[in-house]
């Protein structure tokens, strides 16, 4: 089978969470005509000291074990989706660094919520470099591959990164035949409105943003049903987490209107989400074209 021009990169180890990520990625690849690149990062073990204190390295055993893990994952994908092109690769190094470098050549990076050297636990508790901060493509964090109902939810605040998130969300909705729901969270407290007209006037700015997001989604994927919702909450993350209950996927930009490298809303949302989340940076141009070919 010829390799696909579109590539889904999956970080894989022997955990059940990583296998769920593999299954989720395989279904998306099947739906969009993409290929999958499985990547397993590993470090050579130090088994002792040789002559003159030189460390003795024996990578054969761990490498063979890692190869078997990848072979098993490839076989599982082929059994379920024989049409999906799959490659597998072992790379020496720390998982976060290996995946970050490889993500520059992918359309989407998919990871589970466990394994990978506790990547997410370390990542989300630190301001240091990490996958969500520096990946070269959108990152899908998969908690379950079983949830296939509900809309695709995308957060929109008018920023460039939110616009890219709308593009990715529209492509996912098109691939799955799902409804796309564009949402904006208002966090400014307000007194009770005296009339319906007053409430309508207060929400004018939010409606303009939502209309803008909806228009972008429809321009990206004309056949997708697009809805919009205005949300009120103490924080944007709180509003998104409440709205995402039952959604198939929550999509948001890695930062909004702030100038930081990674926004506090994205940080809090990924940390506390109970469903699948995609954080977008450097959105690919390939998904829309892929979805147009899917019947």
Helices and strands as residue ranges (DSSP letters): E 7-11, H 16-32, E 35-42, E 46-49, G 51-53, E 55-57, H 60-80, E 86-92, H 95-102, G 103-105, E 108-112, H 119-124, H 131-134, E 138-142, E 152-155, H 160-176, E 180-186, H 196-202, H 204-220, E 226-232, H 236-243, E 249-253, H 264-272, E 277-280, H 286-292
